[in-house]
């Protein structure tokens, strides 16, 4: 092999290396932008989902509370009437129970188990899942930015970065509104 062939092979090798570095920078920037969009998607999901879940759980717990309140009131009336020995009060209590039982039967048939704790548990699982998704999206951005920034500042890839104007990326910047934990009040 003569020196011209070696120089051509070396030039082609360097050219391919430069092209691969350029492609790395372009690909990394595209993935960083996509990762930023994913964080936005997950934060939007969190903003949309949590208030809806909270309202659903509140509604369910109110439904359950109403059933238990009706039962407790009826039981108190029956006990008070039984202790008083007054036939009028006993008749009223029996009438109250008579009115309550058909409503209660319909509710129990449509929902044989009152499961407020299950509903709250599901809410907590959704909150944890949403938080994990946001954390994962942030972690992805941090990792992508770190890999990109290492290439921007290390030799010889920094020569290509400077030549084509690739600058270090800030990674994930936390805004004040993103650090506030959503509040749930049941």
Order of alpha helices (4+ residues) and beta strands (2+ residues): alpha-alpha-alpha-alpha
